[in-house]
Each structure stands twice: as C-alpha cells, then as structure tokens.
Amino acid sequence: MSDIIHVLSDAVANQIAAGEVIQRPASVVKELMENAIDARATSIKVMVKDAGKTSVQVVDNGCGMSEGDARICFERHATSKITSAEDLFAIQTRGFRGEALASMAAVAEVSLKTRRPGDELGTHLRIAGSRFESQEPVQTPPGTNFQVKNLFFNIPARRKFLKSDRTELRLIINEFNHVALTHHQVEFALIHNQAEILQLPPTNLRQRVIGIFGKAVNSYLIPLETETSLTKITGFIGKPEHARRKYGEQFFFVNNRFIKQPYFHKAVMNGYDQILAPDHIPSYFIFLETDPSKIDVNIHPSKTEVKFEDERSIWQILLASVREAIGRNNLSPSLDFHKEGVIDIPVLTKDTEVRIPGIDTNPGYNPFEGEKSFEREKRSTPYLDDRFDGWEQLFEPASGTAVSTSRNLQVKNKYILSPVKSGLMVIDQRRAHERILYERMIESQEKRLPLAQQSLFPETIRLNAADYQVCLDMIDGLEKLGFDVRDFGNNSVIVHGFPADMSATSVGNKLDMMIEQYKSLQGNIDIGTSERIARSAARASAIDYGKQLTDLEIQELVDQLFACSNPNYSPSGKLIVKIIELEELDNHFKE
C-alpha cells in the first residue's frame, strides 16, 4: 500500500492560516494599521469600499521597505520583529508572527507600493492567491500603500458567510478605534466609499477619546493614574450616573495593545460597588503598562488574549485605582479627616489610669417648666376605628380561579405576587412587560398597524461611528414598529416619533439600548432582522426594575401577560412566571 500522508502546498497552507488570522475585512484593517504603526508612521489613512469586501487600502508615511523586503514580506513567518525565541518574551511591537501578509495574499488580490525616504524609486508588487504576478520600479511617496482587493475571491464559501455591509463596516470601525486610541499622537483617517467616517488629528488621549466617541463623553471622564513596581495604570473611567445598560465604551489596553480581559472587568465593576445602578456598566478606557516579559501575547493569532504572570496582584491594584479615582472625585461617601472639630482620640500609656466615664445629671430638670399645661385629646384606639373593619379579608384563602385578580402584590418593585389555587405565583415585572411589548410589535409588523406617535420636539441623537452604522441598518425595521428615526448625517439621527405604548422619556438611552441589543443578536442566524429589531425594541422599552406600579398598572400587566401566546418566557427564553406550590411553602414551616 502506498503512503497516504503528504505535505500541503504553500498555497493551501496559507489559506488554512488565513482562516485564523484573516477572518473578515476588519482583520485586514487591523493587521495593516498595526504594520503601519510598527513602521513608525505619523499619518495613517484607511480607505475601504463596500465595507472592505471590494477593497481595503491603508496608506502610511512610515519607513517603507526596500525592493527585497517588499518581496519577502509575503513569505510565511517572514518578520522583522523577532530573531529568536527569547524575543517572544520582550515584544513591544504590534505584529510579530509574520503570518498576516502571507494570509492576505493567499485569499485576496494584493497590491503593494512602498519606498524608503532615502530611495529615489519605490517598488510596486502584485500578488493574488499566493501567486506572484509582478514587481517593478514605481514613483511613489515615502511610506507604504497596501491595497487588498476582492477578499476571499478564491474561497467562495468564506465570502458567503460575511455579514451585511453595515455590520462589516461596524467591525472595521471597531478595529480602527482600537488602534487609534492607543496611538493618539498619530493622525488617522477612515473613509468608506469616498465618504469620511472619522478624521482624527494628533492630540492627547482625552481629545482622542472625544474625537471617537463624541463631545458628550468629555463631561463624564474621570482621570485614572496609578503607578506601582508591578504596573502603571492610566486612562479614564466614567462617572456612575452616565453608566448604561450596554457594552460599547469599555476598553483595556496593555502596552498599547487592545486586549479582552473579563477578569479585569470584574475589578472595575467592584470599584463601583454600591454606587452604580443595577445592570448598568460604566465606560472606561484603561491603559496598563507592564514588563513585556511578565505577559504572554502569543496565545492566539488575533493577539487580543493576553496571559499575565501576576494577574491577581494587578487585579487588586486596578480595583484600588478605580476606587481611589471615584473617591477623589467625591462620587462615593467618604470620611474627611481634615475638618475642624475632629474627635481627639487620647493616647494611652501603661501608666494611664482607666476609669469608666462619669455622667452628670440634674434629677430636678423639667424641660416643660414655664409652659402652659394642656389636656391631651382623647382618641379611640385604632383597632376600634371603622376604617379597619373587614381586615381579616386580606388573608382570605385564594379562590378557585387561576389568578386572583384583586390581590396582586408588588415586592421590591421587581416581582408581582399573586395567590393561585395551587400556591403562589411570582411574576418578573420587567420580563412580563418585555413579552407584552414583543408580541404587540410582532403583531404590528404582520398587520401593519399604525402605532407611531409624533414627537412635538424631535430629538437629535449623536452616536459613535460604529453604532451609527448599526442604527442605519435598523431604520427600516424600526419604522414598521412605529418608530420614526431619520438619518441626519455626521453620525447623527433624529427621532421624530415612537410607538404609542412607549414612554417619551429618555429616547436617546432607549435607542442606545436597542442598538446594543440588536448587535448582541446579530450572531444568531436563527433570528431574522425583523425579530431582532422587535426583541431589541421590546427589551429597551420595558419597564425598569425598581419602578413602583399602581394597583391598576399591576392588574393591567397581569391581564395583558396572560393574553400573550407565550406568557411563561421572555423573547430571549428567560423565565417570567414561577409557581411556588403549596407543598413547597408548607415545607418551609414544618415544625
């Protein structure tokens, strides 16, 4: 029998590697921007067409490459960043594996123009599907100009799984922001289909954050600054009152590299303990600087997963830094030991005589001496008051109906309790309202019911560039639900109307929540666009926990819930109704 094991060709091996490194157009943007940073560029322009599916072009004014370097840089594991295994433990650059360019060349058509500042001519190289096509001298400005066209042209199955243009553009914007935040001294520009998305001049970190996320962010940034022998922490955290029920402005960077670190996120959340509204998440832009030998960034090709040698200690330092910043800005209760009139705590020595403190009293003191006497009005005991007649009916056993509609009770402004024949029914008020709104919105989509109410004063809402693209993707679906949201340009929309059963307050916050919910559902291929929007709108519009309801509101909520086709579960599948059986209750009170 002949041998069956063989070595893959370079082209196939590169395509396999591309599956790990180049997953979508945003991956191309990330790798090329990081290469430009490593080339010491001070100006980087990113131009994409059709959300990067047609073309991604990154132009920089960095050090450029020689003719030989331009040719060899597309070879797998070709890198200028490391020369030995020891270098892996002292990495300061963004890229170092030498896989990105080889992966791009394996699954796209790549054009490279580059020139070093001291050279008269540059070089122009073309490569497609790992096949070298041409290399020739060219007149080009100093720096590097990469253009990656027709991504996955030779792997149709991979191209088919790319998302909509707005989704892919949002992911590109996210990667662009990660690099732009860590290098505020560099000028950046992002252009999509010849329309400017972001233009960021060189500036300080605070202004860079404002440039990306809007002027409103400036009002709630709290500086963060701590330095220890183990790590240096800088950046900003957000004021508690500006926290939202959504992720989006939470960033960790280590040695100017964006990382995903859920463990450190818990440290930040613990720092806000007791001062943050339930289910709210603060904004933060936190930069960690530490010895490169104390971290491992070589865990995953994306390099966003980092392992710290002393993770627990950094967690404690981060927690203390967040609490100190919050306390320094008087955002939490604190003791001030610099006030006048502080208690004088005596210092005791071994010779000090300890005695029980004495109390001087005046047994003859009468505080009412000199005032006119009066006779207290006689009142009947409250237990004999006619208003309390029939009190025993409050504890009357439940009737045989499924829900006793006259004795619903709200507990902790979160749960509704109602006695039923088999025991006690507990209803989650927010999830119940979410189910009601969801079914109402689905019905309005199917029957095209007019649910919109026009606002007397339309509200203009500015979004960050990524969320703006998501909102544009939602506008048609929102219109079917009764929302009147219109594009205003410059990353802004105007809300002219909203569904009749939605509160007119905090429209901006509700839109933010809808966008975040919509993004979280985009990875679920079993849910269509219309259902995603309905779920997002219902969750954003549902009553909050902590809202006190009147007896009438409670009764209407219960009635409307049990008129739904599925009253037991929220649209996301979470439990709404729980019956505590009488037997279970009895077990708690057994002698």
ABEGO torsion letter per residue (X at the ends): XBBABBBBBAAAAAAAAAAAABABAAAAAAAAAAAAAAAGBABBBBBBBGGGAABBBBBBABAEBBAAAAAAAABBGBBAABABAAAAAABABABAAGAAAAAAAAABBBBBBBBBAABABBBBBBBBGGBBABBBBBBBBBEBBBBBBGBGAABAAAAAABBBAAAAAAAAAAAAAAAAAABAABBBBBBBGGBBABBBBBBBAAAAAAAAAEAAAAAABBBBBBBBAABBBBEBBBBAAABBABBGABBBBBGGBBBBBAAAAAAAAAAABGABBBGBBBBBBBBBBBBAAABBAAABAAGABBBBABAAAAAAAAAAAAAAAAAAAGABBBBBAABBGBBBBBBBBAABBBBBBBBBBBAABBAABGBBBBBBBBBBBAAABAAABGAAAAABBBBABABBAAABBBBGGABBBBBBAAEBBBBBAAAAAAAAAAAAAAAAAAAGBBABBBBABBBBBBBBAAAAAAAAAAAAAAAAAGBBBBBAEGGBBBBABBBAABBABGAAAAAAAAAAAAAAAAABAABBAAAAAAAAAAAAABBBBGBBBBAAAAAAAAAAAAABABAABBAAGBBABBBBBAAAAAAAABX
